Amino acid sequence: MDLVKKEYHETLERTCHFEQALVHMQFEGKPSLGKNIREMQEALHFFDHQIKRHTQEQERMIFPYLKSHIPRLASIIFVLRTEHRDFKMALISFKSQWRIFLKNKNGQKRGRLAKDLKEKGMYLMYLLQGHLAGENGLLYPAAERELRRDEKIELMRKMKAL
């Protein structure tokens, strides 16, 4: 479970950087635009690759394993799967807004677009943080308590194999 905790802390740190980039994008203006665009692109890269890998790993292996070994977790797993879909859709919406922002060079309109971008991004960030709280506050502690030692070893081995 140490691997899960490490990913959790890394993702929380990335969401904080994402939030800062959203705020900077709206309020720092043109002088810091290049830096803020790079920070936003790094955050989107993380969401597209690390978060995508993480959710696929859960959907394909972790959730089915936990559901079969601890059936009472089925409702929590259902909620987490729903949040995966919600995050994916919110990310698509955010990326669409991001592309519009990048294409627009008009200062006044770009300010409004930055505000809209921040709102969509904050939703995305809070959705991810709430999801992480569910995983790390409910799902994984239950797995830690209820799986036998050999089952934990098997689950970790499967996770490392992915």
C-alpha positions as CSV (number, residue, x, y, z in Angstrom):
1,M,0.0,0.0,0.0
2,D,3.0,2.3,0.2
3,L,2.9,2.6,-3.6
4,V,-0.7,3.9,-3.4
5,K,0.3,6.4,-0.7
6,K,3.2,7.7,-2.8
7,E,0.9,8.2,-5.9
8,Y,-1.7,9.9,-3.6
9,H,0.8,12.4,-2.3
10,E,2.2,13.1,-5.8
11,T,-1.2,13.7,-7.2
12,L,-2.2,16.0,-4.4
13,E,1.0,18.0,-5.0
14,R,0.2,18.2,-8.7
15,T,-3.3,19.4,-8.0
16,C,-1.9,22.2,-5.9
17,H,0.4,23.2,-8.8
18,F,-2.6,23.0,-11.1
19,E,-4.6,25.3,-8.9
20,Q,-1.7,27.8,-8.7
21,A,-1.4,27.7,-12.5
22,L,-5.1,28.4,-12.9
23,V,-5.0,31.4,-10.5
24,H,-1.8,32.7,-12.2
25,M,-3.4,32.3,-15.6
26,Q,-6.3,34.5,-14.6
27,F,-4.5,37.2,-12.6
28,E,-0.8,37.5,-13.7
29,G,-1.5,38.5,-17.3
30,K,0.7,38.7,-20.3
31,P,4.2,39.1,-18.7
32,S,3.9,35.6,-17.1
33,L,1.8,34.0,-19.8
34,G,4.6,31.8,-21.2
35,K,5.4,30.4,-17.8
36,N,1.8,29.8,-16.9
37,I,1.1,28.1,-20.2
38,R,4.0,25.7,-19.6
39,E,2.7,24.9,-16.1
40,M,-0.8,24.3,-17.4
41,Q,0.6,22.0,-20.1
42,E,2.6,20.0,-17.5
43,A,-0.6,19.6,-15.4
44,L,-2.5,18.4,-18.5
45,H,0.3,16.0,-19.4
46,F,0.1,14.6,-15.8
47,F,-3.7,14.2,-16.1
48,D,-3.5,12.6,-19.5
49,H,-0.9,10.1,-18.6
50,Q,-0.5,9.4,-14.9
51,I,-4.2,9.8,-13.9
52,K,-5.3,7.9,-17.0
53,R,-2.9,5.1,-16.1
54,H,-4.0,5.1,-12.5
55,T,-7.7,4.9,-13.4
56,Q,-7.1,2.1,-16.0
57,E,-5.2,0.2,-13.4
58,Q,-8.0,0.5,-10.9
59,E,-10.7,-0.3,-13.4
60,R,-9.0,-3.4,-14.9
61,M,-7.4,-4.9,-11.8
62,I,-7.8,-3.3,-8.4
63,F,-11.6,-2.7,-8.3
64,P,-12.5,-6.2,-9.5
65,Y,-10.0,-7.7,-7.1
66,L,-11.3,-5.8,-4.1
67,K,-15.0,-6.3,-5.1
68,S,-14.5,-10.1,-5.3
69,H,-12.5,-10.3,-2.0
70,I,-14.5,-7.7,-0.1
71,P,-18.0,-7.6,-1.5
72,R,-19.3,-4.9,0.9
73,L,-17.0,-2.4,-1.0
74,A,-19.1,-2.7,-4.1
75,S,-21.0,0.6,-3.5
76,I,-17.8,2.5,-2.8
77,I,-16.3,1.1,-6.0
78,F,-19.4,2.1,-7.9
79,V,-19.0,5.7,-6.8
80,L,-15.3,5.7,-7.6
81,R,-16.0,4.3,-11.1
82,T,-18.6,7.0,-11.6
83,E,-16.1,9.7,-10.5
84,H,-13.6,8.3,-13.1
85,R,-16.1,8.9,-15.8
86,D,-17.0,12.4,-14.4
87,F,-13.3,13.3,-14.3
88,K,-12.7,12.1,-17.8
89,M,-15.7,14.2,-19.1
90,A,-14.6,17.3,-17.1
91,L,-11.0,16.9,-18.4
92,I,-12.4,16.8,-22.0
93,S,-14.4,20.0,-21.3
94,F,-11.4,21.7,-19.7
95,K,-9.1,20.8,-22.6
96,S,-11.6,22.2,-25.0
97,Q,-11.7,25.5,-23.1
98,W,-7.9,25.4,-22.9
99,R,-7.6,25.2,-26.7
100,I,-10.0,28.1,-27.1
101,F,-7.9,30.1,-24.7
102,L,-4.7,29.4,-26.5
103,K,-6.2,30.4,-29.9
104,N,-7.6,33.7,-28.7
105,K,-5.1,36.6,-28.7
106,N,-7.6,39.4,-27.7
107,G,-6.6,40.7,-24.3
108,Q,-10.1,41.4,-23.0
109,K,-11.7,38.2,-24.3
110,R,-8.7,36.2,-23.1
111,G,-9.3,37.6,-19.6
112,R,-12.9,36.2,-19.7
113,L,-11.6,33.0,-21.1
114,A,-9.0,32.7,-18.3
115,K,-11.8,33.1,-15.8
116,D,-13.9,30.4,-17.4
117,L,-10.8,28.2,-17.6
118,K,-10.2,28.7,-13.9
119,E,-13.8,27.7,-13.1
120,K,-13.6,24.5,-15.1
121,G,-10.2,23.7,-13.8
122,M,-11.2,24.2,-10.1
123,Y,-14.1,21.8,-10.7
124,L,-11.7,19.3,-12.2
125,M,-9.3,19.8,-9.2
126,Y,-12.0,19.4,-6.6
127,L,-13.4,16.4,-8.3
128,L,-9.9,14.7,-8.3
129,Q,-9.2,15.7,-4.6
130,G,-12.6,14.3,-3.5
131,H,-12.0,11.1,-5.4
132,L,-8.6,10.7,-3.8
133,A,-10.1,11.3,-0.4
134,G,-12.6,8.4,-1.1
135,E,-9.9,6.1,-2.2
136,N,-7.5,6.9,0.6
137,G,-10.0,7.5,3.3
138,L,-12.4,4.6,2.6
139,L,-11.3,2.1,0.0
140,Y,-7.7,1.5,0.7
141,P,-8.0,1.5,4.5
142,A,-10.7,-1.1,4.2
143,A,-8.6,-3.2,2.0
144,E,-5.7,-2.8,4.4
145,R,-7.8,-4.0,7.3
146,E,-9.7,-6.8,5.6
147,L,-7.4,-8.5,3.1
148,R,-5.3,-11.3,4.4
149,R,-1.5,-10.9,4.1
150,D,-1.3,-13.3,1.1
151,E,-4.1,-11.4,-0.7
152,K,-2.3,-8.1,-0.2
153,I,0.9,-9.6,-1.6
154,E,-1.0,-10.9,-4.6
155,L,-2.7,-7.5,-5.2
156,M,0.6,-5.7,-4.9
157,R,2.3,-8.1,-7.3
158,K,-0.5,-7.5,-9.8
159,M,-0.2,-3.8,-9.5
160,K,3.6,-3.8,-10.0
161,A,3.1,-6.1,-13.1
162,L,1.0,-3.4,-14.8
